[in-house]
């Protein structure tokens, strides 16, 4: 029988939620930690997303978590000793209708008491400040301290920092089974290794539902593929990341310009994705629609050339709310998954919160709204009404 590798905490999943937690467990709390990743660090949602570091436009329950994450992003290069290309150039949401402008104004009022100060812009003010938008744009709101970063760099950089702090990172270590034994967790990997810890964090993105199900906490979780693309380099002119705020999914679009001049974009409809086999797909019709929408609100993109498209695998919960926090059934078990395509920006905050929970049993950031227990409660309510 193979040797059992022990630690205080076992993390399953090598995306940003897992790697940031591992780093803060070591640096802030001194706990021993092993992280198991089935492929390579940051391979799926953490490395294939848009790279937004935004707070506005989120559910109000997420704002404290997003504020905490933004504080980490502000010192991320110092924290990791590496450049993640984070630039605090702002996040701008624009819209096409007066009705949507009113929703933006309402959001400005709602988030202000939560520590997020946004600025509203009229169509004329947008033209004066940026000068790129079509006449179809009627208003916008700016979060001036937000920005964007490079998702391809982030996960591996956090993992390297966690390793330097003493965490053990195991790539190509797919977990076949986790069992409870003597009040602890024992994970068996497909290569025959065993890992034992008093506490377990499941943060495997779209693959997390099978672990939750095994512990008696089923979660409705779907896999979807982001539709991403990048253009040829253009003269650098646009600092903030910019998105269209709309209730119409096919109008949804966001873009940012990187220092080399390329326009990175995504948004709108999702593509198909399968967890097993690990496959996702960019649909040509989606890409064509995105290019049309780019031209619609920034006419200067009329003749820009597309050079590459890609996708990944993201996990979407049935109620569009993340699962974050302790199990309600199994002591020592914790979850962090189902971020519905919005996890990149808040990942350092998630890592801090989960490290606090695992080390102390509590956290200063409210996360009750994200409890996995809500699904069991909903099933119970449905059973009573039927």
N, C-alpha and C positions, 0 to 999 in steps of 0.2 A: 504494500500500500504506500502511496506517495506521501511525502512529508506534508504536514499541515503548516501553512504560512499564516502567522497570526498578526493581528493589529487591533487597535482600539476601535477603528471604524473601517468598514469595507464600503467602497463606493463602486457601484456598477454603472458604467457609462462614462465615456471619455469626451463628452462635449463640454461646452463652457460651464454648464451647471455643475458638472462633476469636478472639472479641473479647478474652478475657482473655489469650490468648497474645500478641496484637498489643500490648496494653498493656504487658505485662512485657518483651517484646522491645525496646520503645522505652525504657521507664523504667529497666530493670535493665541492659540490654546495649547499648543505643544502635544497634541494627541498623535499617536502613530496611525497612519492611514495607508491603505492600499487601494488603488483604483484599477479596475478591470475594464478594458475596452476590447470589443470583439474585432474591430478592424484597426484603423489608425485614429489618433486623436483628432477631433474636429472634422471628421470625414463627412458627416451628414449636415443636419440643419445648422449647426454652429459655424460651419465653414462655407455654406452655399447660399447664405441669406444676403440681404441687401447691404447690411452694415450700418443701419440707422442707429444713432444713439439719441433717441427722442423720448420725451416725457409727455408732450401734449398729444391729445387724441386717444389717450388710454382711458380705461374705466377708472373711476375715481378711487376705487379700492387699491389700484396699482400705483397711484402717485407716490405714496410714502416709500415704497420699494424702489420706484424709478428715481426718486430724489437721492436715495442712498446709493444707488448704482452710479448716478452721475457724479457723485463725490469721488467715487473710486476712479471713474474714467478720467477725472481731472488730474490725477497723479499716477496714471497707469504706467507711463514710461519709467518713472522713478521706481514704482513698485516692482516692475518686472525686469528693469534694466534692458528693455527692448522697445523699439518704436512700433506701435500698432497702427500708425498713421491716423491716430485720433486727432481731429481738428474741431475745436469748439466754434464753428462758424455759423451755428444756428440751425433751426429746423422750421421750415415755412410750409403752412398748409394754405392752399388757395381753393376757391370754389367758383361755380358757374351760375349760381342762382341766389336771389335775395333770401330765400328760405334757408339755404345752407349757410349763408352768411350769418343769419340769426342764430343758427346752431353753434357756429364758431364763437359768436359773442357770448352765448350762454356758457360755453365751455370755459371761456376766459374768466367769467365770474365764478364758476364752480371751483376751479383749481387754485384760484388766488389764495383762499384761506388755507390751502394745503401746501403752500410754499412754492408755488409755481407761478411766476409772473409772465404773462403773455402780452403781446402787443398786437392790436388790430390795425389793419391797413385797408384803406379804400382802394378802388381800382386805380385812381389817379396817384395815390401814394405809392402803390406797387410799381407803377410805371416810372415814377420819379426815382424810386430807390434802386430798382433793378433793371427796368427798361427791356425786359425780355418777353413779357406776357402778351398774349393776344387780347383782343377786345372782348372775348368771351369770358375772361376772368373778371369777377365783380368785387372780390374782397379776399383778404387773407389774414392769417394770424401767425405771428412769429414767436418762437421760443428762442431767444437770442443766445442762450448759454449752452444749448444742445449742439449736436453735430453729427459726425459720422466717423467710422473707423474701418479697418480692413479685416473682414471676418476670416479670411484665409490665414492671417497671421495670429489671430487672437487665441484660439484654443491651444495650439502647440506652444505658444509663448507662456500661457498660464501653466501648462503642464511642466515645461522646463523649470519655471520658477518654483513650482511645487516640489519637483525633484531636488532642486538645490536646497530647499528647506527641509528635506528629509522624507518626503512622501515617496512611496514606491508606485510607479506607473507601469502597468503591464498591458502592452498592446498585443493584438492577435490572441486575446484571451477571452473567448466566447464562453459565457456562463450557460451551462446546460440545465442546472438545477440548483436551487437554494433550499436548504432544510433547516429546521430548528433542532438544536441538539444541546441539552444541558443549559437552556436559557440563552444560548448564543446562536449565531447564524453561521452556517457552513455552506460555502459556494463551491460547486464542482464545475470545473471548466471542461470543455470538450477534449482538451489535451491531457486530461487525467489529473490535473493539479487540484488541490483543495486549499481554500482560504477561509479562515475562521476569525470572527470578530463579535464583540458584544453588541455593536450597532451596525445597521445597514442603511445605506442611502441608495434608492433606486432612481436613477436619472438617465434613462435610456431612450428618451424621446418617444418616437412613434412606436417603439418596441416595449414600452413600459407596461402596457395593459396586461401582458401575459404574466408579469411578475405580480402585479396587484391582484389579478385573478387567482394566482396560486396561493396568496395569503388571504383569500376570502373577501377581497374588496374590488369587485369588478367595476370598471370605468368604461364608458362609451368613448372610444378613441379611434379616430380615422387618420390614415396616412394620406397626405396630399403633397404635391410637388410644386414649389415656387417656380415661376416663369421669369427667368432672369436673362439679361443681355447687356452687352457693352458695345459702344460705338468706337469708331476711329477717334484719335486724338483731335481736339479742337483747341483753339486759343483759350487759355484759362481765363474764365470770367465769372464763375458762379461759385460762391462760397457755401451757402447753406444747402442742406438736403431739402428737396422740395417735393411735395405730394399734393394730389388733388383730393379734397374732401368731398365725398359724394356718397349718397345711398345707393347709387347704381353701380353694381359690381363691375360691369364692363367698362365703366369710365375710370375705374381706379388705376392710378399710376403714380410712381414716385421715381425720382432720379437724383443723382448727385454727380458732381464733376470732381475727379481726382486730380492730383497735382500734375500728372502727366498729360492731362487734358481730356482723357476719355470720359464719356458719359455712361455711368452704370445705372441701369433702370430695372424696374420690376413692377409687380402689382397686378390687381385685377383678378381674373379667373385663375384658378389653380389647375395644374395638370394631374394626370394619374400617377400614383406611386404605390409600390408594393414593398412591404417589409421582407417578404420571403417569396421569391428571390429579391435581393436588394436592387430595385429598379425604379427609376422615375423618368419622366418624359417631358420634354418641351414640345408643345403643340404648335405647329407652324401658324395656324389661325390666330393663336394667342399672340405670337410675336408680331404678326402683321397688324393686329389691333393695337398693340402697344406702340408700334411705330406711328400709327395714325393718331393716337392720343397724344404722343409726344409733340407732333406737329400742331395738333389742335390748340394746345395752350402755350407752346413756344414755337412760333413760326420759323425762327432761325434754324430749327432742326429739320427743315423741309428736305434737304438733300444730304443729310448725314448718313454715313455708311455704317452698317451693322457688321461687326467682325466676329462676334461669338455669342452663343447662348448656352445656358446650363440650367440644371435643376438640382433638387436634392430630395430629402424625405423629412417632412415636418409632421408633428403630431397635433391633431385638432380634437379637443374634447367636445362632447355633445352639447355643452352649454357655453362654449367659447371662453371658459374661465380656467386658468391653470390649476394644477394640483400641486400644492406646496405645503409641506409640514409633516407632522407625525401621523403614523397609522392610528386609526381608532380601535384597532383590534389586536395588534401585535406590539408589545413593548420593545423599544429599540429600533423599530422599523420606521423609516422616513422616506418621503417621496419629493421629487422635484421634476415635473414633466408636464406636457400638454400646454405649451406656451403659445400655441395657435399662430405661429409665424411672427410673434412679437417678443421673443425671448432674448435676442442678442443684446439689446440695449440694457436690459435689467439684469443680465447674468452676473455681473460683479456684486450687485445687491443681493441676489439670490444666494451666491456663495457665502457672503458674510452672514446672512440670516441662517442658512442651514448649518454653518459652522458653529454659530452661537447655540442653536437648538441642540445639536449633537453634543456640544461640550458642557452646556449648562442647563439644558432642559427648557430654556425660555429665550425669547428674543424681544428686543425693544421695538421692532417694526411689526405693525398689525398684519397678520396673515390669516386670520380666522376665516375670511371669505373664500379661501382657497383650499379648505380642508377636504380631504377625500371622503369624509363622512357625509357630505351633502348628497352623494349619489345613493347611499343606503337610505337616507332619510326620504329622498324623492321616491324611491321604490316603495318604501313603506306607505307613504302618503297615497301613492297610486293604488296600492293594494287595498287600502281602506276605502277609497272612493269607488272602487270597482267591486 
